[in-house]
Amino acid sequence: VSFLFMESTMSSSQPPPQTKLYHDSNGHVDDHDNNDNDSDIDTPPAETFSKAKALLDNANDNSTATSSPTTSISKAIALLRELQLTISKNGIFSKNESLEDVATNSLELLGVEFQLGRAFLMLPTINSNNGPPAAAADSGVSNNKHRNNDTTGESPSMTRKKNVLLAVEYFHGYLKRLENLGEGMLLPDTIKDYHMLLDLEDERQEIDSEKYNCTSSNDSNNIQRFNNTGLSPAQTRQLKIQRYQRKKSTSQTLSHLQSLLHRRTRLQIEDPGEIMDGYDYESLLRNSRIETLRECAEEALEEIQSSRGELEILEMALMMESRGGGM
């Protein structure tokens, strides 16, 4: 798995590519360096992050949607990319820092890659008007085949595959960045789970070339063999149960911390150093943001594993399409 984009966002001396072309669900190209982003130049990074997250939440909730889901998602992607550039240029994070070195106000910005992964998984491949599929936007991490890609005439299966691959790349980068922060960030079981997924990815990459060299006479047999590579159904179920338990525990802790924050606000406690329920304001906010990052880490692990199954289905669909069978 490539983590090139992670390196670029963690070092101010190596900024990520500045390509901002994005194909919407109508096949139109938007240059997000124009107009919309001009008003966000002086926006604090935390505010930009909150705005992007709200756009994704809005796109995911039809009851509150004020614009088309694709429009909200594309705007969120543009904001998150600009945020990556800001983080890189300002040197907000460095490669060798620990969790203790990260300022409380910067903690939530560690979730940029997670939100980008979430956004690419949310992208629709065909709009409601049956127009051309929404393209995989240039993430700044993939090779040239993803850049400025005009997807007019591209099959929905191929477009979806690109989007899923980019999402997985971002999830891996998010998890790797949190792991690099060392003790106190990710739970030991979460790290163990992540490394197991990395090992499975390595095994699958080793057989990719063999997979695409299958002959027409035994394609189906080979595909079934490749799909069986990795975890057994029982192991997969056990992993999901363990992740669910970790996420439930994290969510409960986060809910408790957020209720304490709301309580301080309700009681109008103005002194941030005043101790209440064992926390001053700074420690309460910091612990809340760390728990949020942990919760997202569990979601990222699940999405990576789920995406593997979807990619296998998409590869079979593309194989059928290449033979003229369609889908």
C-alpha positions in Angstrom: 0.0 0.0 0.0 1.3 3.4 -0.9 1.5 6.2 1.6 2.9 8.9 -0.7 0.2 11.4 0.2 0.8 10.9 3.9 4.4 11.8 3.5 3.5 14.9 1.6 1.1 16.2 4.2 3.4 15.6 7.1 6.4 17.5 5.7 6.3 21.1 4.8 9.3 20.6 2.5 7.3 18.1 0.3 3.9 19.5 -0.4 1.3 17.4 -2.2 0.5 17.9 -5.9 -1.7 20.9 -6.5 -3.9 19.5 -9.2 -7.5 20.4 -8.4 -9.4 19.2 -11.4 -12.5 17.2 -10.4 -15.1 15.6 -12.6 -18.7 15.8 -11.3 -21.5 13.4 -12.0 -22.3 15.2 -15.2 -18.8 14.8 -16.6 -18.0 18.5 -16.0 -14.6 19.6 -14.7 -14.5 22.0 -11.8 -11.3 23.9 -11.0 -11.6 24.2 -7.2 -8.8 26.8 -7.1 -11.4 29.3 -8.4 -14.2 31.2 -6.8 -15.4 28.9 -4.0 -12.1 28.4 -2.3 -11.0 32.1 -2.6 -13.3 32.9 0.3 -11.7 30.1 2.4 -8.1 31.3 2.1 -8.1 32.9 5.6 -10.4 30.4 7.2 -8.9 28.6 10.2 -8.1 25.0 9.4 -10.4 23.7 12.2 -13.3 25.6 10.7 -12.5 24.3 7.2 -12.4 20.7 8.5 -15.8 21.2 10.3 -17.3 22.6 7.1 -16.1 19.6 5.0 -17.3 17.1 7.5 -20.7 18.8 7.7 -21.0 18.6 3.9 -20.4 14.9 4.0 -22.8 14.4 6.8 -25.4 16.5 4.9 -24.8 14.4 1.7 -25.3 11.3 3.8 -28.6 12.5 5.3 -31.3 13.1 2.6 -33.6 14.6 5.2 -31.3 17.6 5.7 -29.7 17.8 2.3 -29.7 21.3 0.8 -27.9 20.4 -2.4 -27.3 17.2 -4.5 -25.1 14.6 -2.7 -22.5 14.7 -5.5 -22.2 18.5 -5.2 -21.7 18.3 -1.4 -19.2 15.5 -1.7 -17.2 17.3 -4.4 -17.1 20.5 -2.3 -16.0 18.5 0.7 -13.2 16.8 -1.3 -12.0 20.2 -2.5 -11.9 21.6 1.1 -10.1 18.6 2.5 -7.4 18.8 -0.3 -6.9 22.5 0.4 -6.6 21.6 4.1 -3.9 19.1 3.2 -2.0 21.8 1.5 -2.4 24.2 4.5 -1.3 21.5 6.9 1.8 20.8 4.8 2.7 24.5 4.2 2.3 25.4 7.8 4.1 22.4 9.2 1.3 21.6 11.6 2.4 18.0 11.8 5.9 16.4 11.6 7.0 12.9 10.9 8.7 12.2 14.2 6.3 13.7 16.7 4.4 11.8 19.4 0.8 12.2 20.5 2.0 14.5 23.3 3.6 16.8 20.7 0.3 17.5 18.9 -1.5 20.5 20.1 -5.1 19.9 21.2 -6.4 22.4 18.6 -4.7 20.4 15.9 -5.8 16.9 16.9 -9.0 16.9 14.8 -7.0 17.8 11.7 -5.4 14.3 11.9 -8.8 13.1 10.6 -8.4 14.7 7.2 -7.4 11.5 5.4 -10.2 9.6 7.1 -12.8 12.1 5.8 -11.3 11.9 2.3 -11.6 8.1 2.3 -15.2 8.5 3.5 -15.9 11.0 0.7 -14.5 8.8 -2.1 -16.6 5.8 -0.9 -19.7 8.1 -0.9 -19.2 9.3 -4.5 -22.0 8.0 -6.8 -20.9 6.4 -10.1 -24.0 7.4 -12.0 -26.1 10.5 -11.5 -29.9 10.6 -11.3 -30.1 11.7 -14.9 -28.2 8.7 -16.1 -25.3 10.9 -17.2 -21.7 9.9 -17.3 -20.3 8.3 -14.1 -18.7 10.5 -11.5 -15.0 10.3 -11.8 -12.4 9.3 -9.3 -10.9 12.7 -8.4 -7.2 13.2 -8.4 -6.2 12.5 -4.9 -2.6 13.5 -5.3 -1.5 10.0 -4.3 -2.2 7.8 -7.2 -0.2 7.3 -10.3 -0.8 9.3 -13.5 -3.6 7.1 -14.8 -5.9 8.7 -12.2 -4.9 12.3 -13.0 -7.1 14.6 -14.9 -9.0 11.6 -16.0 -11.8 12.2 -18.5 -14.2 9.4 -17.7 -16.7 10.1 -20.5 -17.6 6.6 -21.7 -15.9 4.9 -18.8 -17.9 2.1 -17.3 -19.5 2.6 -13.8 -17.5 -0.5 -12.6 -14.2 1.1 -13.5 -15.1 4.5 -12.0 -16.3 2.8 -8.8 -13.1 0.7 -8.6 -10.9 3.8 -8.8 -12.9 5.6 -6.1 -12.7 2.6 -3.8 -9.0 2.2 -4.3 -8.4 5.9 -3.5 -10.6 5.6 -0.4 -8.7 2.6 0.8 -5.4 4.5 0.2 -6.6 7.3 2.4 -7.8 5.0 5.2 -4.4 3.3 5.2 -2.7 6.7 5.5 -5.0 7.7 8.3 -4.2 4.6 10.3 -0.5 4.8 9.6 -0.4 8.4 10.8 -2.1 7.6 14.0 0.1 4.6 14.6 3.2 6.8 14.1 2.1 9.0 17.0 3.0 6.1 19.3 1.8 5.2 22.8 -1.5 6.6 23.9 -3.1 7.0 20.4 -4.4 3.7 19.0 -5.3 0.8 21.2 -3.0 -2.2 21.1 -5.7 -4.4 19.7 -6.5 -1.9 17.0 -2.8 -1.8 15.9 -2.8 -5.6 15.9 -5.9 -5.6 13.7 -4.4 -3.1 11.3 -1.1 -5.0 10.9 -3.1 -8.2 10.1 -4.9 -6.3 7.3 -1.5 -5.0 6.0 -0.2 -8.6 5.9 -3.3 -9.7 4.0 -2.9 -6.9 1.5 0.7 -7.9 0.9 -0.3 -11.5 0.3 -3.0 -10.4 -2.2 -0.6 -8.1 -4.0 1.8 -11.0 -4.5 -0.8 -12.9 -6.5 -2.2 -10.0 -8.4 -0.1 -10.7 -11.5 -1.1 -14.3 -11.5 -4.7 -13.4 -11.2 -4.7 -11.2 -14.3 -2.8 -13.9 -16.3 -5.7 -16.4 -15.9 -6.7 -18.1 -19.1 -10.2 -18.1 -20.3 -10.6 -21.8 -19.6 -10.1 -21.5 -15.9 -10.9 -17.9 -15.0 -13.8 -18.8 -12.8 -11.9 -21.4 -10.8 -8.9 -19.1 -10.3 -11.1 -16.1 -9.2 -12.8 -18.3 -6.6 -9.4 -19.4 -5.4 -8.2 -15.8 -5.1 -11.4 -14.8 -3.3 -10.7 -17.5 -0.7 -7.2 -16.1 0.0 -7.1 -14.5 3.5 -9.5 -14.8 6.4 -12.0 -17.6 6.8 -15.7 -16.6 7.4 -15.3 -17.4 11.1 -12.2 -15.3 11.4 -14.0 -12.4 9.6 -16.9 -12.6 12.0 -14.7 -12.6 15.0 -12.8 -9.6 13.8 -16.0 -7.7 13.2 -17.2 -8.6 16.7 -14.0 -7.4 18.2 -14.1 -4.1 16.2 -17.7 -3.6 17.2 -16.8 -4.0 20.9 -13.9 -1.6 20.7 -16.0 0.9 18.8 -18.9 0.6 21.3 -16.5 1.2 24.2 -14.9 4.2 22.5 -18.3 5.6 21.6 -19.5 5.3 25.1 -16.4 7.1 26.4 -16.7 9.8 23.8 -20.4 10.3 24.6 -19.5 10.7 28.3 -16.8 13.3 27.6 -19.0 15.3 25.2 -21.7 15.4 27.9 -19.2 16.8 30.3 -18.2 19.5 27.8 -21.9 20.4 27.3 -22.3 20.5 31.1 -19.5 23.1 31.4 -21.1 25.2 28.7 -24.5 24.9 30.3 -23.1 26.0 33.7 -21.2 28.8 32.0 -17.9 27.9 33.5 -15.6 30.6 32.1 -12.3 29.6 33.7 -10.8 26.9 31.5 -8.6 25.8 34.3 -11.4 25.0 36.7 -11.6 21.3 37.5 -15.0 19.6 37.1 -15.6 15.9 37.1 -11.8 15.4 37.2 -11.1 17.5 34.1 -10.2 21.0 33.2 -11.4 22.3 29.8 -8.2 21.5 28.0 -7.9 17.9 29.2 -11.6 17.3 28.5 -11.4 18.6 25.0 -8.2 16.7 24.3 -9.5 13.4 25.5 -12.7 13.9 23.5 -10.8 14.5 20.3 -8.5 11.5 20.9 -11.5 9.2 21.4 -13.0 10.6 18.1 -9.9 9.6 16.3 -10.0 6.1 17.8 -13.6 5.7 16.8 -12.7 6.7 13.2 -9.8 4.2 13.2 -12.2 1.3 13.9 -14.4 2.5 11.1 -11.4 2.8 8.7 -10.4 -0.8 9.5 -13.9 -2.0 8.7 -14.1 0.0 5.5 -10.7 -1.4 4.3 -11.9 -5.0 4.8 -15.3 -4.3 3.3 -13.7 -2.6 0.3 -11.7 -5.7 -0.5 -14.9 -7.7 -1.1 -16.3 -4.9 -3.2 -13.1 -4.7 -5.3 -13.3 -8.4 -6.0 -16.9 -8.1 -7.3 -15.9 -5.1 -9.4 -12.9 -7.0 -10.9 -15.3 -9.8 -12.0 -17.7 -7.2 -13.5 -14.9 -5.6 -15.4 -13.7 -9.0 -16.7 -17.3 -9.7 -18.0 -17.5 -6.2 -19.6 -14.2 -6.8 -21.3 -15.7 -9.9 -23.0 -18.7 -7.9 -24.1 -21.0 -9.5 -21.5 -21.9 -6.3 -19.7 -23.2 -6.3 -16.1 
